[in-house]
């Protein structure tokens, strides 16, 4: 890859040096593939995010290429070479492949996508882009979302192609569009969300003219499918700086269309009824939850932190004494969470988990300084189930008070609750709380067959277990018989 010119800032030269280093690392597999395309009479270039990441020194195993070959020709070239080939994106000109190869001193598994030069555009009612193929890499690059993704490296000669000054924008950490942002966002409105996502992932600033176009065209996001919006939102939320992207979505009005519950948290100020800024509080809770993650980004935890207070605007009441209340906002918020996540086509399991966390996030505040009985602690664990670890993190994150004394007291109280849970778990196997008698034993003792009465008896025995802890077998049988006499 040649240097730009003598006037190129030092940052650009360093970026190019990093890119050369990164490209040399993956060169064997990239060059080998490029030669196959060359022998078949076609061109191949590393493109888009792969070039950007190479320049940033963070190129991974996912490699994106572009070519003048049509998809059917790409398949003919790839099938004899790759370890696996898939055609999921072939309708959009993309052929995917997997290739295990030696890179440097390690064996790596490369995920490869080769896309025919193309241009995409939406009409006013379509939810899917209309794809047409192009014949030049310059035409392909101009339709890319941002200049930092509109660079290519022609292979195998490693010629750097940068017609839209993406390298300079990369050095300046700014997001611009190759053409006008209005034309870019008209082609694919999802690019407006991508601007927010890349800002969050890369810690880049978005150019003023791009932000202006996002504000003007925010309503165009409505024609994009819920699945594509959800996937882009996930990438943003799981990024390094999600606050940055979320703030941009809210400030440009995009959030009004894709996650309206978030901007609704910016409750109007009232000089007579001052209360915590719920929107700012939510972003702080999200950041504090992220700080507690132990095994990488946790989508369920981050979504629950983002949505935990969305029931507040609907439950806000101004009390006679001047206080502001949000009674039962956790219950209302859980229902709102379920509706929003369902509309965004999240999986049933994730909807259930996040809604449950939102519903339970206030439960701890009844704990006080340790007044809960063992029965209440058992119920807390039972109700959280497998979400208990996340509930711990969400509850701790929900403390954003600037009062150090109050914050320390809350932290000590939760430390105490966790210690009690640990003690009870050690004594009673709280993770699998069940009645002391199972359904078969209940039927045998009562002399009944399967039916509603067994469920009622099981529920009664579970309540006794939660209230009093483990019972011996004889005591459990006696308690069941006493209940049975009361029922009859």
N, C-alpha and C positions, 0 to 999 in steps of 0.2 A: 504494500500500500504506500504510494508516494506521499511525501510531505505536501502540504497545501501550497504555500509560497513563503518567501522570506519574511513577509509581514505578519504571518500567522502568529497570534499570541502564543506564549509559552504553554498555556493551559491546553490549547488545541494540539500542539505537538505532543504533549504528554498523553493526551487522550488517544492520539493515533498510535503512539508507542504501545499503550496498553492494548489497543485493538489488535495490533500486529502480534503481540504476545498471546492474546486469547485465540486469535485465528490460527496461529501456528499450533496451538494446543489441540485444536479440532481439525487441523488441516488434513490429516490422512483420510478421514471419512468424507470431508467436504470436497477435497480434490478428487478423490476416487469417484464420487457421484458426478462431479462436474465433467470429468473426462468421459463418462458414459453419455452424458447429454451432448457433449461436443462431438463424439463419434457418431451420434445419431443425427447430427446437423442442427442442434439446438443450443441455445444459450442458457446459462444458469447463474444466478447471483444470490448470495446471502442478502437478506433484506429485512427492513423493519426493525422489530424489537430485538432481533438477534444482533444486528449491527450496533444498535443503541447500547445494548448490554455489553457487547465486546468493547465499545469505547469507554464504558463505565467500569470495565474490569470485572464484570460479573456474569459473563456468558455461561449458561448452564448446559444441560443436555438437550434442551429443546431448541431445534434449529429450524428457522423459517427461510425458505428459498422461493424465488420467483423465476419464471421461465416463459419463453415464447412458445413452448410446446403445448399443445392442447391436452386436456386431461387423458384422453385415450392413448396418446403417445407417451405421456408421463407414466401411465400404468405399464406399458410395454417395457419401458426403460427400468422401472423400479422393481418389478416383480422378480426378475432373476437375481437381483442384487440384495434386496432387503430381506430381513428375517421374517417380517410380517408386513402386510400392506392392507390398508382399509380405505373404503370409498365413502365414508359417512358424509364428507363435505364435497363430494364430486359435483353435485348440482351447482355449487358455488365456485367450481374450478379448482378445488383443493384435493390433493391425494395425500394421505397420511402413511407413514411407514415407521418401522422400528428397525434399528440396526445396531447390533452389538459389535463394538470395534475397540481396538487398542488406541488410547490417546495419552500421549506422554508415557508415564510408567504405570498406567492403570487401565483395566478393562472397564468400558463404560457402555451404557445402554442409551443410545440416542433416539429421541422422539423427533421425527422429521416431518415437516409439511412442505409440499411443493405446490405452489399456486400459479396458475397461468396468469400472465399479464391481464388485468381486468379493470373495469370501471363499474361502479355500483351507483344506483340511484333509487330513491323511493318516489312513488307518486303520493298524492295527498291522502289516499285511503289505504295504501298497502301496509302490511305489517312485515313484509319480507322484501329484501332488496332485489331489484332486477339486475341480473348480471350480464354484462357483455364483455367479450374478450378483446384485448388490445394487442398491438404488434410491436410496441416499443416499451423499454423499461422506463423511459422518461414519462410517457403517458400513464404508466402504472404508478409511478411515484407521486405524481401530482394529485392522485385520488386518495393518497394515504391521509390518515387523520391528522397527524402533527409532523412538523418538520423533523423532529428528532426521531421519528419513525419513517421518514421518507429518504433514508440513505440506503445505499446498497454497495456491495463489494462483488464485482464481477469475478467469476471463477473460471478456470484455475489461475488466471493471470493476476488476481487480487488487485484489480483496478477500483479505486474508490470513486463512487458516484454520489454526488451531493448537490443536486441542482437548486435546492431551496435553502441552503445555508444551515442545514440541520446541525452540523458540527459546531457552529458558532452558538446556536441556541442551546445546545447541550452544555457547552462550556459556561454559558450564562445562566443555566438552569431555568429556562423559560419555555413555556409551551405556546407555540404559534401554529397556524395551519399553513400548508403549502400554498393554497390559493386564499380566497377570502373566507373567513370563518362562516359567513352566511351560506356560501356555496357548499362548503364542507358539511355543515350541519344539515343542510337541505338534502344532501346525498344520503346521509345516514344520521338521523337525530341522536342515536345512541352515543355518538362521538361527544356530545355535550357531557354525558355522564363519564365518559372516558377521560375527559379533561380533569374532572374532579378526582377520578381514580388515580391517574398518573401523578397529580399533585400530591396525593396522599402516599402513593408508593415511593415516589422519587424525591419528595420534598422540593418540587419545582413550583415556580410561580406561573400563573396563567396570564398571558398578555392581556392588556386592557381591552383591546378590540375583540378578543375572544370572549372575555367575560361579558362585554356588551352584547355580543351576538347571542350568548347563552340566555341573557335576560330577555332579549327581544323574541327569541324563538323557543323559549321553554315549553310552550304548549305543544310543540311538534313531537315531544317525547311520547305523547299519547298514542301515536301510531305504531310504536315499537312494542313487540310482544312482551308479556309479563315475564316470560322465562329469560329473555335477554336482559331486561332491566334488573331482574333478581340476580343474575350471574354477575353483572357489573357492580351492583350494590355489594354483593358478597366480597368481591375483590377489594373494593374500597374499605369495607369494614375490617377486613383481615389484614390491611396494609399496616405499615409502620406508623403512619401519622393520620389515622382516620379522622381526627378532629378537623384537619385541614380540608379534606375532601367534603366532609359533611357540612362544614361551614359554607363552602362554595355552593353546594347544592341548595342550601337554605337561602343564601344571599342572592342567588340568581333566579330563584323561584322554581327551580327544577324539583325541589323537594315537595312543593305544593302538589305536584302531579304524581310523584312516585312514592313519597312517604310523608303525606300531609300531617301526620300526627307529630312529626318533629318540629316544624315551624310553629305549630299550634302551641307549643310549650313556651313560646315567647309571650307570656301573659302581659297584657298592657300594664304599665306602671300606674300606681294610684298613690298620690302623696299622703292620703289618709289611711291607706291600707297597705303598708309596705310588707312585702314578703319575699322570700328567696326567689331568685331568678331561676325558674325551673329548667329552662333551656341550657343555661350555663352550668347549672348543677348536673344535668344529664351528661354533658360532655366531660365534666370532671369525673363523674362516676365511671364512665367508659374508660377513661385513661387510668383510673385507679384499679379498675378490674383487670386491664391489660397488664399492669405492673405485677399483679398477683398470679398471672398465668405461669404454669410450671413446665408444660410440655408443648410449647408453641402456641400459635393463635387458636383460640377456642370460639368458634362461630356462635354456639349456643350461649355462652357466657357474654360475649360482646353484644349480641342481639338483645339479651335480657337486660343488660345495663343500659342500652340505648332506648329500650321501650318501657322500662320499669315504671316510669311516672306518666305515661301517656294518658292515663285516666284522670289526671288532675284538672285539666281545663273543664271537663264535663262535670266534675264534682265540686268545683270551687264554690265556697259560700263565704259571705262576709258576715261574721258573727257580731252580735250587739256590743261586745266588749272591744271591738276593733280587730280581733284576730281573724285570720283567714283559715278556713278548714277545708280539707279534701277528704271527707269521710268516705270510706269504701272505695277509694280510687284504685286500690290494688285489684279489687274484684272487677270493676269496670275496665281497668287497664288490661286485665287478662283476656276479657272478651274482645276488646279492641285489637289486641295483639293477634289473637286467633284470626279475626277477620282480615287484618292487613296481610299477615303472612300467607293466609290461604289465597288471597287475591294475587299475591306475588308468586304463587305456585310452589311454595316451599313444601317439603315432604311432610306427611302427616306426623311422623315421629318428631321432627324438629319443631313443628307448630305446637305439638303437645308439650314438649320440654320447655320451650321458651315461655309459653303461656303459663305453665305451672310455676316457673321461677318468678314471673311477674306477680302472680297471685300470692306467692309465699314471702315476697321480699320484705314485708312489714312485720311478719309474725314475731321476729326476735324482739321487737320493741315493747312487747308485753312482758319480757323477761325481767326488766328492772335491774336490780342488783343481785338477782339470783333467787327470786321468790317462787319460781316454777317448781312444782312438785315433780317427782320422778315420772309420774304419769304424763305430765305435760311435755317433758323432755322426750319420752318415748313417742308421743304423738307427733312431735316435731320431726323426729327421725323417720317415723313411718310415713308421714305426709310428703317428706322430701324424697324418700326412696333413693334411687340411684343418683338423684340430682343433689344430694346433700353437699358434696364437695363444692359444686358450683354455687349452691345457696350460701355456703360459708363465704365464698369470695364476693358474691354480689352484695351480701349484707354488710360486710366490712367496707366495701367500696362505696356504699350508700351514705357513708358519713363524710360530709364535706364541710362541716362547721369549722369556722376559723377560731372558735373558742378552744384553745388547747386543753383546758381542763375538762371540758365536756367531751372532747374527742378521746382523751385518754381514758375517761370513765367508761365510755362506750366500748373502747377496745378491751379494757379489763373485763367488762361484763361479758363480752363475747368470748374472750379467753376462758372465762369461767364456764360458760355454756359448753364450749368444745371439750373442756376437761371433764365435765359431767357426762357428756355423750361418750367420751372415750372410756370412762369408768364403767358406765352401764353396758357399753358394747362388750367390754371384757367380761362382765358378769353374765350378760343375758343374750349375747348374739343379736343385738338390735337390728343388724342389717337384714335379718330374715325373721322379723316378728310374725309369729303365727300363734293361733290358739294352742292350748296344751292338749287339745283333742282334735284329730282331723275328721273329715267328713265321714269316713268309713266307721270310725270309732263312735261318732255321734249316732249314726244309723243303728249300729249294733246295740248301744246302750239304751236308746229310746225305742228300739224295735220298730223302726219306720223305714220305708224305702226312700229312694231319691225323690226330691220335691222341694217346694218352697220352705217347708218347715226346717229342713236341714240347713238351708242358707241362713234362716233366722237364728237358729241355734249356734251356727258357726260365728255369726256376727256378734252374738251375745258373749260367746267365749273369748272372742278377740278383744272386746271391750274390757272384759275382766283381766285379760293378759296385759293390756295397756295400762289399766288402772292400778293393778297390784303387782305386776311383774310375774315371773314364772310361778306356776302352781304345781304341786306334786300331783301324781296321777290320781290318787284317791280323792284329793281335795277337788280336782277338776271334775271328776265323775259326780261327786256329791253336789257341786255347784250346778252342773248340767241338770241333774235330777230335780233340784230345787226349782230351777227355771221352768222345767217341764210341768211341774205341779202347778206353778203359777199360770201357765198358759192354758191349763185345763181346769 
